[in-house]
Amino acid sequence: MPELPEVETIKRDLSKLIVGRRILSISTDSPKQIKPSFEVVKKSVIGVSINKIERRAKLLQFFLSNGEILVAHLKLTGRLLVREKGTPPDSWQHISLSLSGGKELRFADLRKFGWFRLLKDKAELEKLLAEFGPEPLDGLGLKEFQTILASTSRPIKIVLMDQKKIAGVGNIYASDALFLAKIHPARAANQLKAEEVQTLFEAIKKVLRAGIKYRGASDQYYLDALGHKGLYQEHFLVYNRAGKKCLKGHGKIEKIRLGGRGTYFCPVCQK
């Protein structure tokens, strides 16, 4: 699933490519991915302009000139791609918005778990966003982070990936941040020492910023808005490196299951 760096990269791309353009038409072969319904969204968005695009957690928000907001979630395999009108369809393309200036915004999604949802106003948006915890790069302070971890005995990696606790961190960046902080992913969150909490707080920021710098990780389905792969997969610290040598020259990276997800760590560095 695209995480904060991937979604932030797409947001920045889209802001440059399609803000200010009018929506001329919308089509789909998968209406279940458009909420509350394809008919309602079609009636509302045709003829309006995209004024601004923002990201919150793993959600993209398209603020429209009529005051409504179109929200997109990429889920596991979603892609938002900007193409020239008339170019061949993309693999797994299921939703297309024709835009002024000869552009198309395409939602491609192999698994069809992603969605567009139309919200009537900012009040509806705030209600939706209230489900998510603070942003780790903007809004989450060390004291709040300490409070979050102290409140639960769940494994630290599970807590980092809980979107209600902290927004946007997923499997890749949680794994790499814990490696940087030298913390075993299965340790109870409320058992971390104060200095470990501070080190982890900084490690999360560091790996997320690296993810943004390298335009996301394309170890599976992720592509940016122009259809290009990110490069963070070339800089993984432990994620997807099971059996390979630890980058610090100690043990070999191991893989376990935590919360149903593959979890990578160095048994020597992370005790």
C-alpha positions as a Markdown table, in Angstrom:
| # | Residue | x | y | z |
|---|---|---|---|---|
| 1 | Met | 0.0 | 0.0 | 0.0 |
| 2 | Pro | 1.4 | 3.5 | -0.8 |
| 3 | Glu | 2.5 | 5.2 | 2.4 |
| 4 | Leu | 3.0 | 8.8 | 3.3 |
| 5 | Pro | 6.0 | 9.4 | 1.0 |
| 6 | Glu | 4.3 | 7.9 | -2.0 |
| 7 | Val | 1.0 | 9.7 | -1.6 |
| 8 | Glu | 2.9 | 13.0 | -0.8 |
| 9 | Thr | 4.9 | 12.6 | -4.1 |
| 10 | Ile | 1.7 | 12.1 | -6.1 |
| 11 | Lys | 0.1 | 15.1 | -4.4 |
| 12 | Arg | 3.0 | 17.3 | -5.3 |
| 13 | Asp | 3.0 | 16.0 | -8.9 |
| 14 | Leu | -0.7 | 16.5 | -9.3 |
| 15 | Ser | -0.5 | 20.0 | -7.8 |
| 16 | Lys | 1.8 | 21.0 | -10.6 |
| 17 | Leu | 0.0 | 19.1 | -13.4 |
| 18 | Ile | -3.7 | 19.5 | -13.0 |
| 19 | Val | -4.6 | 22.3 | -10.5 |
| 20 | Gly | -6.6 | 25.0 | -12.3 |
| 21 | Arg | -8.0 | 22.6 | -14.9 |
| 22 | Arg | -11.7 | 21.9 | -15.4 |
| 23 | Ile | -13.3 | 18.5 | -15.3 |
| 24 | Leu | -14.9 | 17.9 | -18.7 |
| 25 | Ser | -16.2 | 14.4 | -18.2 |
| 26 | Ile | -15.8 | 11.3 | -16.0 |
| 27 | Ser | -16.1 | 7.6 | -17.0 |
| 28 | Thr | -15.6 | 4.3 | -15.3 |
| 29 | Asp | -16.0 | 0.5 | -15.8 |
| 30 | Ser | -15.9 | 0.0 | -12.0 |
| 31 | Pro | -18.7 | 2.2 | -10.5 |
| 32 | Lys | -18.4 | 0.6 | -7.1 |
| 33 | Gln | -15.1 | 2.5 | -6.6 |
| 34 | Ile | -16.9 | 5.9 | -6.8 |
| 35 | Lys | -18.9 | 7.0 | -3.8 |
| 36 | Pro | -21.7 | 7.8 | -3.0 |
| 37 | Ser | -22.4 | 6.8 | -6.6 |
| 38 | Phe | -21.1 | 7.4 | -10.1 |
| 39 | Glu | -24.2 | 9.3 | -11.1 |
| 40 | Val | -24.0 | 11.7 | -8.1 |
| 41 | Val | -20.3 | 12.3 | -8.7 |
| 42 | Lys | -20.7 | 12.8 | -12.4 |
| 43 | Lys | -23.5 | 15.4 | -11.9 |
| 44 | Ser | -21.4 | 17.3 | -9.3 |
| 45 | Val | -17.9 | 17.5 | -10.9 |
| 46 | Ile | -18.5 | 18.1 | -14.6 |
| 47 | Gly | -17.7 | 21.7 | -15.4 |
| 48 | Val | -16.0 | 22.5 | -12.1 |
| 49 | Ser | -12.3 | 23.3 | -11.7 |
| 50 | Ile | -9.7 | 21.7 | -9.4 |
| 51 | Asn | -8.6 | 24.6 | -7.1 |
| 52 | Lys | -6.2 | 22.8 | -4.8 |
| 53 | Ile | -4.9 | 19.3 | -3.9 |
| 54 | Glu | -3.9 | 18.3 | -0.4 |
| 55 | Arg | -2.8 | 15.1 | 1.4 |
| 56 | Arg | -3.8 | 13.9 | 4.9 |
| 57 | Ala | -2.6 | 10.5 | 6.0 |
| 58 | Lys | -2.9 | 8.3 | 2.9 |
| 59 | Leu | -5.8 | 10.3 | 1.5 |
| 60 | Leu | -5.6 | 12.8 | -1.4 |
| 61 | Gln | -8.1 | 15.6 | -1.4 |
| 62 | Phe | -9.2 | 17.5 | -4.5 |
| 63 | Phe | -10.8 | 20.8 | -3.6 |
| 64 | Leu | -13.2 | 21.8 | -6.3 |
| 65 | Ser | -14.4 | 25.3 | -7.4 |
| 66 | Asn | -18.0 | 24.5 | -6.3 |
| 67 | Gly | -16.9 | 24.0 | -2.7 |
| 68 | Glu | -17.1 | 20.2 | -2.8 |
| 69 | Ile | -14.1 | 17.9 | -2.2 |
| 70 | Leu | -13.2 | 14.7 | -4.1 |
| 71 | Val | -11.2 | 12.4 | -1.9 |
| 72 | Ala | -9.1 | 9.5 | -3.2 |
| 73 | His | -7.6 | 6.5 | -1.4 |
| 74 | Leu | -5.2 | 4.3 | -3.4 |
| 75 | Lys | -5.4 | 1.4 | -1.0 |
| 76 | Leu | -3.2 | -1.6 | -2.0 |
| 77 | Thr | -2.6 | -1.2 | -5.7 |
| 78 | Gly | -4.0 | 2.2 | -6.8 |
| 79 | Arg | -2.3 | 4.6 | -9.1 |
| 80 | Leu | -3.3 | 8.2 | -10.1 |
| 81 | Leu | -1.8 | 9.0 | -13.5 |
| 82 | Val | -1.8 | 12.1 | -15.6 |
| 83 | Arg | -1.9 | 11.4 | -19.3 |
| 84 | Glu | -2.4 | 13.2 | -22.6 |
| 85 | Lys | -5.9 | 12.7 | -24.0 |
| 86 | Gly | -6.0 | 10.0 | -26.5 |
| 87 | Thr | -3.0 | 8.0 | -25.3 |
| 88 | Pro | -3.5 | 4.3 | -24.9 |
| 89 | Pro | -5.2 | 3.1 | -21.7 |
| 90 | Asp | -3.1 | 2.2 | -18.7 |
| 91 | Ser | -3.0 | -1.2 | -17.2 |
| 92 | Trp | -5.9 | -1.7 | -14.7 |
| 93 | Gln | -7.4 | 1.7 | -15.6 |
| 94 | His | -10.9 | 1.9 | -14.2 |
| 95 | Ile | -11.7 | 5.6 | -13.8 |
| 96 | Ser | -10.9 | 8.5 | -16.0 |
| 97 | Leu | -11.4 | 12.2 | -15.6 |
| 98 | Ser | -11.1 | 14.2 | -18.9 |
| 99 | Leu | -9.6 | 17.6 | -18.0 |
| 100 | Ser | -9.2 | 20.9 | -19.9 |
| 101 | Gly | -5.9 | 21.4 | -21.7 |
| 102 | Gly | -6.0 | 17.9 | -23.2 |
| 103 | Lys | -5.1 | 16.1 | -20.0 |
| 104 | Glu | -6.7 | 13.0 | -18.4 |
| 105 | Leu | -6.5 | 11.9 | -14.7 |
| 106 | Arg | -6.6 | 8.1 | -14.6 |
| 107 | Phe | -7.3 | 5.9 | -11.6 |
| 108 | Ala | -5.7 | 2.5 | -12.3 |
| 109 | Asp | -6.1 | -0.2 | -9.7 |
| 110 | Leu | -5.4 | -3.9 | -10.0 |
| 111 | Arg | -7.2 | -5.0 | -6.9 |
| 112 | Lys | -10.1 | -2.5 | -7.2 |
| 113 | Phe | -9.9 | -1.7 | -3.5 |
| 114 | Gly | -9.1 | 2.1 | -4.0 |
| 115 | Trp | -11.9 | 4.6 | -4.3 |
| 116 | Phe | -13.0 | 8.2 | -5.0 |
| 117 | Arg | -15.5 | 9.7 | -2.6 |
| 118 | Leu | -17.3 | 13.0 | -3.1 |
| 119 | Leu | -17.8 | 15.1 | 0.0 |
| 120 | Lys | -20.2 | 18.1 | 0.1 |
| 121 | Asp | -18.1 | 20.5 | 2.2 |
| 122 | Lys | -15.2 | 20.9 | 4.6 |
| 123 | Ala | -17.4 | 19.7 | 7.5 |
| 124 | Glu | -17.8 | 16.3 | 5.9 |
| 125 | Leu | -14.0 | 16.3 | 5.2 |
| 126 | Glu | -13.2 | 17.1 | 8.8 |
| 127 | Lys | -15.4 | 14.2 | 10.0 |
| 128 | Leu | -13.6 | 11.8 | 7.7 |
| 129 | Leu | -10.1 | 13.1 | 8.7 |
| 130 | Ala | -10.9 | 12.8 | 12.4 |
| 131 | Glu | -10.4 | 9.1 | 12.1 |
| 132 | Phe | -6.6 | 9.6 | 11.6 |
| 133 | Gly | -3.8 | 10.4 | 14.1 |
| 134 | Pro | -1.4 | 13.3 | 13.8 |
| 135 | Glu | 0.9 | 13.7 | 10.8 |
| 136 | Pro | 4.5 | 12.5 | 11.7 |
| 137 | Leu | 6.2 | 15.2 | 9.7 |
| 138 | Asp | 3.9 | 18.1 | 10.6 |
| 139 | Gly | 1.9 | 18.1 | 13.8 |
| 140 | Leu | 3.2 | 15.3 | 15.9 |
| 141 | Gly | 5.4 | 16.4 | 18.8 |
| 142 | Leu | 7.7 | 14.4 | 20.9 |
| 143 | Lys | 5.4 | 14.6 | 24.0 |
| 144 | Glu | 2.4 | 13.4 | 22.0 |
| 145 | Phe | 4.4 | 10.6 | 20.6 |
| 146 | Gln | 5.5 | 9.6 | 24.1 |
| 147 | Thr | 1.9 | 9.6 | 25.2 |
| 148 | Ile | 0.8 | 7.4 | 22.2 |
| 149 | Leu | 3.4 | 4.8 | 23.0 |
| 150 | Ala | 2.9 | 4.8 | 26.7 |
| 151 | Ser | -0.8 | 4.1 | 26.3 |
| 152 | Thr | -0.5 | 0.6 | 24.8 |
| 153 | Ser | 1.4 | -2.7 | 25.3 |
| 154 | Arg | 1.0 | -3.7 | 21.7 |
| 155 | Pro | 4.2 | -4.3 | 19.6 |
| 156 | Ile | 5.8 | -1.1 | 18.7 |
| 157 | Lys | 5.6 | -1.8 | 14.9 |
| 158 | Ile | 1.9 | -2.4 | 15.1 |
| 159 | Val | 1.4 | 0.9 | 16.9 |
| 160 | Leu | 3.4 | 2.8 | 14.3 |
| 161 | Met | 1.2 | 1.4 | 11.6 |
| 162 | Asp | -2.0 | 2.2 | 13.4 |
| 163 | Gln | -3.5 | 5.0 | 11.3 |
| 164 | Lys | -5.7 | 6.1 | 14.3 |
| 165 | Lys | -2.5 | 6.7 | 16.3 |
| 166 | Ile | -0.1 | 8.1 | 13.7 |
| 167 | Ala | -1.1 | 8.9 | 10.1 |
| 168 | Gly | 0.7 | 7.7 | 7.0 |
| 169 | Val | 3.3 | 5.3 | 8.3 |
| 170 | Gly | 3.1 | 1.8 | 6.9 |
| 171 | Asn | 5.1 | -1.4 | 6.7 |
| 172 | Ile | 8.1 | -0.1 | 4.8 |
| 173 | Tyr | 8.9 | 3.0 | 6.8 |
| 174 | Ala | 8.0 | 1.5 | 10.2 |
| 175 | Ser | 10.5 | -1.3 | 9.5 |
| 176 | Asp | 13.3 | 1.0 | 8.4 |
| 177 | Ala | 12.7 | 3.5 | 11.3 |
| 178 | Leu | 12.8 | 0.7 | 13.9 |
| 179 | Phe | 16.1 | -0.4 | 12.4 |
| 180 | Leu | 17.6 | 3.1 | 12.6 |
| 181 | Ala | 16.4 | 3.3 | 16.2 |
| 182 | Lys | 17.8 | -0.2 | 17.1 |
| 183 | Ile | 14.4 | -1.3 | 18.4 |
| 184 | His | 13.0 | -4.8 | 17.9 |
| 185 | Pro | 9.6 | -4.5 | 16.2 |
| 186 | Ala | 7.9 | -6.9 | 18.6 |
| 187 | Arg | 8.8 | -4.9 | 21.8 |
| 188 | Ala | 5.9 | -3.5 | 23.8 |
| 189 | Ala | 5.4 | 0.1 | 23.0 |
| 190 | Asn | 5.0 | 1.1 | 26.6 |
| 191 | Gln | 8.2 | -0.6 | 27.6 |
| 192 | Leu | 10.5 | 1.7 | 25.5 |
| 193 | Lys | 12.9 | 3.9 | 27.4 |
| 194 | Ala | 12.6 | 7.7 | 27.1 |
| 195 | Glu | 15.8 | 7.9 | 25.0 |
| 196 | Glu | 14.6 | 5.1 | 22.7 |
| 197 | Val | 11.3 | 6.9 | 22.2 |
| 198 | Gln | 13.2 | 10.1 | 21.2 |
| 199 | Thr | 15.5 | 8.2 | 18.9 |
| 200 | Leu | 12.5 | 6.5 | 17.2 |
| 201 | Phe | 10.7 | 9.8 | 16.9 |
| 202 | Glu | 13.6 | 11.2 | 14.9 |
| 203 | Ala | 14.1 | 8.0 | 12.9 |
| 204 | Ile | 10.5 | 8.0 | 11.7 |
| 205 | Lys | 11.0 | 11.6 | 10.4 |
| 206 | Lys | 14.3 | 10.6 | 8.8 |
| 207 | Val | 13.0 | 7.6 | 6.8 |
| 208 | Leu | 9.9 | 9.5 | 5.7 |
| 209 | Arg | 11.9 | 12.4 | 4.4 |
| 210 | Ala | 14.2 | 10.0 | 2.6 |
| 211 | Gly | 11.1 | 8.3 | 1.1 |
| 212 | Ile | 9.9 | 11.7 | -0.2 |
| 213 | Lys | 13.4 | 12.6 | -1.5 |
| 214 | Tyr | 13.5 | 9.4 | -3.5 |
| 215 | Arg | 9.9 | 9.9 | -4.7 |
| 216 | Gly | 8.5 | 6.8 | -3.0 |
| 217 | Ala | 9.2 | 3.1 | -3.1 |
| 218 | Ser | 8.3 | 1.0 | -6.1 |
| 219 | Asp | 9.0 | -2.5 | -4.9 |
| 220 | Gln | 5.5 | -3.5 | -6.0 |
| 221 | Tyr | 2.8 | -1.4 | -7.7 |
| 222 | Tyr | 3.5 | 2.2 | -6.9 |
| 223 | Leu | 4.1 | 4.7 | -9.7 |
| 224 | Asp | 4.2 | 8.5 | -9.5 |
| 225 | Ala | 1.7 | 10.7 | -11.3 |
| 226 | Leu | 3.7 | 10.5 | -14.6 |
| 227 | Gly | 3.9 | 6.7 | -14.4 |
| 228 | His | 7.5 | 6.6 | -13.2 |
| 229 | Lys | 8.9 | 4.4 | -10.4 |
| 230 | Gly | 10.2 | 5.8 | -7.2 |
| 231 | Leu | 13.7 | 5.0 | -6.0 |
| 232 | Tyr | 13.4 | 4.4 | -2.3 |
| 233 | Gln | 13.5 | 0.6 | -2.8 |
| 234 | Glu | 17.1 | 1.1 | -3.7 |
| 235 | His | 17.7 | 2.5 | -0.2 |
| 236 | Phe | 15.8 | 0.0 | 2.0 |
| 237 | Leu | 17.5 | -0.5 | 5.3 |
| 238 | Val | 15.8 | -3.8 | 6.3 |
| 239 | Tyr | 12.5 | -3.9 | 4.5 |
| 240 | Asn | 12.3 | -6.7 | 1.9 |
| 241 | Arg | 16.0 | -7.7 | 2.7 |
| 242 | Ala | 15.4 | -11.0 | 4.4 |
| 243 | Gly | 18.6 | -13.1 | 4.3 |
| 244 | Lys | 20.8 | -10.3 | 3.3 |
| 245 | Lys | 23.6 | -8.8 | 5.4 |
| 246 | Cys | 22.8 | -6.1 | 7.8 |
| 247 | Leu | 23.9 | -2.7 | 6.4 |
| 248 | Lys | 25.8 | -2.1 | 9.6 |
| 249 | Gly | 27.8 | -5.3 | 9.1 |
| 250 | His | 26.3 | -7.3 | 11.9 |
| 251 | Gly | 23.8 | -10.1 | 11.4 |
| 252 | Lys | 21.5 | -11.1 | 8.5 |
| 253 | Ile | 18.1 | -9.5 | 8.1 |
| 254 | Glu | 15.3 | -11.8 | 9.3 |
| 255 | Lys | 11.6 | -11.8 | 8.6 |
| 256 | Ile | 8.7 | -12.5 | 11.0 |
| 257 | Arg | 5.0 | -11.9 | 11.0 |
| 258 | Leu | 3.5 | -9.2 | 13.1 |
| 259 | Gly | -0.2 | -8.3 | 12.9 |
| 260 | Gly | -0.4 | -10.4 | 9.7 |
| 261 | Arg | 2.4 | -8.4 | 8.0 |
| 262 | Gly | 5.9 | -9.3 | 7.0 |
| 263 | Thr | 8.3 | -7.6 | 9.4 |
| 264 | Tyr | 12.0 | -7.2 | 8.7 |
| 265 | Phe | 14.7 | -6.6 | 11.3 |
| 266 | Cys | 18.3 | -7.3 | 12.2 |
| 267 | Pro | 18.5 | -9.7 | 15.3 |
| 268 | Val | 21.9 | -8.3 | 16.3 |
| 269 | Cys | 21.1 | -4.5 | 16.0 |
| 270 | Gln | 17.5 | -4.7 | 17.2 |
| 271 | Lys | 17.1 | -6.5 | 20.5 |
